Amino acid sequence: MHISRGGQTVRIYDGNGNAWYDIDIPGDHYVAGEYHMWENGVRGLAISF
């Protein structure tokens, strides 16, 4: 797990160390809160909570 500087995004990794999904915490940058799934090293579109 990695928490971005400022604590706005949490990234969760799978057992192989690849990004699995991001959680964008509600705040200044992400008003509603959202998450993104990763596929083949590419961050997917935002999905609102």
C-alpha positions as CSV (number, residue, x, y, z in Angstrom):
1,M,0.0,0.0,0.0
2,H,1.2,3.5,-0.8
3,I,-0.4,6.8,0.4
4,S,0.4,9.8,-1.8
5,R,2.0,13.0,-0.5
6,G,-0.9,14.9,1.1
7,G,-2.8,11.7,1.7
8,Q,-5.3,12.2,-1.2
9,T,-4.7,8.8,-3.0
10,V,-4.2,5.3,-1.5
11,R,-2.7,2.7,-4.0
12,I,-3.2,-1.0,-3.3
13,Y,-0.9,-3.5,-4.8
14,D,-1.5,-7.2,-5.7
15,G,0.7,-10.0,-4.5
16,N,3.1,-9.5,-7.4
17,G,3.7,-5.8,-6.6
18,N,1.6,-4.5,-9.4
19,A,-0.9,-1.6,-8.8
20,W,-4.4,-3.1,-8.3
21,Y,-6.5,-0.1,-7.5
22,D,-6.4,3.5,-6.3
23,I,-8.8,5.1,-3.8
24,D,-9.0,8.9,-4.2
25,I,-10.1,10.2,-0.8
26,P,-12.7,13.0,-0.8
27,G,-11.1,16.4,-0.2
28,D,-9.8,19.4,-2.2
29,H,-8.9,17.4,-5.3
30,Y,-11.7,14.7,-5.3
31,V,-14.9,16.2,-4.0
32,A,-17.0,13.0,-4.2
33,G,-14.4,10.4,-3.7
34,E,-13.6,7.8,-6.4
35,Y,-11.6,4.7,-7.2
36,H,-9.7,3.4,-10.2
37,M,-8.9,-0.1,-11.2
38,W,-5.6,-0.9,-12.8
39,E,-5.3,-3.2,-15.8
40,N,-2.0,-4.1,-17.5
41,G,-0.2,-1.1,-15.9
42,V,-2.8,1.4,-17.0
43,R,-5.0,3.3,-14.4
44,G,-8.6,3.0,-15.4
45,L,-11.4,5.6,-15.5
46,A,-12.8,7.1,-12.2
47,I,-15.6,5.2,-10.6
48,S,-17.5,7.3,-8.0
49,F,-18.3,5.9,-4.5
